[in-house]
């Protein structure tokens, strides 16, 4: 009610953010709880992707909020309204304290958790919204220039849009089983071939992630005829863990031709192109 009486868009946007934050934090918490469930016969990889779905929903929700703020700001610029600067300053100051505490609690654990990062984006939006509301209140109290309120609201909305878009883009990339950003498949193939003497060629490499902290890999490796299968497998897995942090890998060792490159019953001295 106090927010509505102040007639401040930046303060109203900040209050709206806090309401959506409550829902997004609850969603993030629920997703993290579900992700702890063990794998079962229906979901052999477990429930880790629930966190990515939660992050995607949070990111999309914030983009919707940003769009609403921009539309409201344009309307306020075209039809200015009187704003109670003193009320706006007090409420925004209280909101800033709450948002700083929430941001400090969440920020430390968000570097590798996309679900938590989505929640942090929401809290960051509130924090910046509170700062914008305080700045607008000061300007209005000393100058009476009310357009500062919607202008700062748009500025904050655009800043948060960048973070929200990152969460949406990253979560979509993971859901589409894209290659992790820190893995270059060509470089990975070359590293394995040079680090493990028995490996002659690496092909059919597929790398994806359950979450940013859980990369997975499947690949084929052509090896020397007299190679020790167990030793080669241990060496390849050691390189994957040490250089790429990939702890879960499925590796097919091939002393002759690649079975997948040759139909059943077909043999040939020439080996097809394996660059895929």
N, C-alpha and C positions, 0 to 999 in steps of 0.2 A: 504493500500500500504506500509506504514512504517513497519507494522508487517511482511509482506511478505519479505521485504528487509532485516529485521534483521535475518531471517532464524531460529528463535527460536521456537521450538515446544511448550514450555510452554507458550510463548506469543501468539502463534497462537491458542493454545487451549483456552487461556483466552479470546481472541477475539471471538472465536467461541461460548464460553459460554455466552458472553454478547449478541450475536445475538439471541441465543436460549432463553436467559432470557427475551429479549424484547417480544418474542412471548409467553412465559410461563406466564409472568406477565399480558399480555393482556388477555390471556385465563383465568387466575385466577380472574381478574377484571370482565370479562364478566360473569363467572360462579357465582360470588358473586351477581351480579346484577340480574341474572335470578333467583337465589335462593330466592330472596325477593318476587317473585310473589306469590300471594295467592293461596291456594288450589282450585281446580275446580273439575268438575264431572269426568274428566278423570284421574286426579292425586290427589286423596283425601288427600295424605300426603304433597302436595305441591311440590316444585322444589328443596328441600334441597339437594337431591342426586346429582344434577348437580355439586356441589362443589367436591363431592367424585370422580366423573368421571374426572373432571379437574385435581385433584390431581394424579389420576392414570395415566393419559396421561403425566403429567409432570414427574412423576417418571420413566416411561418407556422411555421417551425421553432422560432423563439424563443418563440412563443405556446405551442407544445407543451411546451417546457422549463419555462416559467412554470407551466403547469398541473401538471406533475410536482412542482415544488418546493412548490406549495401543498398538494397531496395528502400529500406526505411530511411537511410541517410539521404538518399536522393530526394525523397519526399520532404524531409525536414529542411533541406537546402532550398527547395522550391517554395515551401510554406513554413517559415521559421515560427517557433513557439517560444513563449517565455519559460525560462528555466530557473529554478531555485538553487543558486550556486552554493549557499551555505549548507543546505540539506544534502546536496550532491557530494560536497566535500567530506562531510562526516561519514556518510554511508560508504563512500568509496574507500576511505581510510580504513574503516573496519574490515571491509572486504579484502583489502590488500594484505592485512596481517594474516587472515585466514588462508589466503591463497599462497603466501610465502611459506607458511608452515606445511601445507599440503605438497607444494612443489619440492621442498627439501626432503620430505619423507619419501616421495616417489622417484625423484631424479636419480638417486644413486644406483638403483637396480634396473634402469631402463635401457642400458647400452646394448644388451643382447636379447632383450625380451620385447618383441614387437607389440605384444598385447599390452604390456605395461607402458610402452612408449606411446601407444595410442591414448592411454589415460593421461599421461604426462602432457600430451599436446592439449588436451582439454583444460588441464589445470594451468598450463602456460597461457592459454587464451584468457582465462580468468585473471591471471596476474597482470598481463599486459592491459586487459580491459580496465582493471582497477587503476593502474597507472595513468591510462588515458583519461579516465573519469576525473581523477585528481587534478591532472593538468588542465583539463577543460574547465573544471570548477574554479580553479585559481584565475584563469583568464577571464571567465565570466564575472567573477566577483570584482576584479580590478578594472575591467574594460567594458563589460556588458556585451561583448561580442559573442553572440550565441552560435554562429555557424561553426565555431571551433569544436563544438560537441559532435556533430555528425562527421566533420572532417577527420577528427582523431579516431572516431569509431571505424571509419573506412580504412584508415592506415593500419590499425590493429588487425582488422579483419584480413587485410592482404598479407600481413606478416604471418598470421596463423594459417592462412590458406597454404602457404609454402610448406609448413610442417605437416599439415593434414594431407596434402597431396603426396608427400614422401611416404607416409604411412599407407595410404591407399595403393600407391605404385609398388611399394615393397611387398605388401601382403598379397597383392594380385600376382606379382612375379613368383612368389613362393607357391601360391595355390596352382599356378600354371606349371609348376615344377621346373622353373627356370634355373639355369646354372648360377650358383652363388657368385656374388660380385667379386669375391677375392680368389676365385679359381679360374685360371686360364687353362682350358683343356689341352690346347696345343703344347703349352709349357709343361703341363702335367705329364703328358705322354713322353716328352723329351727327357724330363727329369727321371722318370722311371726307367727308361731305356739306358740312360747313362749311369744311374745309381745301382742298378741290379745287373751284373754282367751276364747272367743267363737269359735275360729278357731281350729278344730280338725285335719285337714290335708290340705296340699297344694300340688296340683299336676297340670299336664299339663301346666307347667311354660315355657314360651317362652320369652326371652329377646333379643332384637336386637337394632340397632341404625340407625337413619336417617343420623346423623352426630355424631362425637365423643361427642358433647355437647347435643345431643337430643336422649337419650335412651327411648325405648318403651317396654311395657310389656303386655302380656296377661296371665291369670292364672285362675285356678279353686280353690275354697276353700270350704271344707266341714265344716259346722258350726253346732252348737247345735240347736236342734229343736225349742227351745224357744228363740233363739237369735234375737236381734233387727237388721234387715237387714241394715237399714240406718246407725246405730251406728257402726256395724262391718265394713261396707264398708268405712266409714270415718276413722276408726282406721287403717285399712289395707293401705289405701292410704297415711295416715300420716307417717306410718313406711317406706313405699317405698320412699317417698320424703326425709324424714330425714336421713335414712341410706344409700340410694342408688342414690339419686338425680333423681329418676324416677317420673316425673310429669305427664306423659301421660300413663295411665294404663287402661286396660279393664279387669274387674274381674267378674267371674261367681260364685255366691254363691249357695251352694247346701246343703239343710238341710237333704237330704237322700243320695241315691246313685248317682254316677256320671252318667248322661245321656249318655255321650259319651262312657262310658265303658260297657253299656248295650244296645243291639239291641232293637228296638221298640217291646214292648210286652213281653220282657224277664225280669224276676225278679229272684233274687237270694240273699240268705243271705250272701254269700261270695263275697267280693269285690276284683276284679282283682288287680294285681300289678300296682301301679300308678307311678312307678319310671321312668317317661318320660316327 
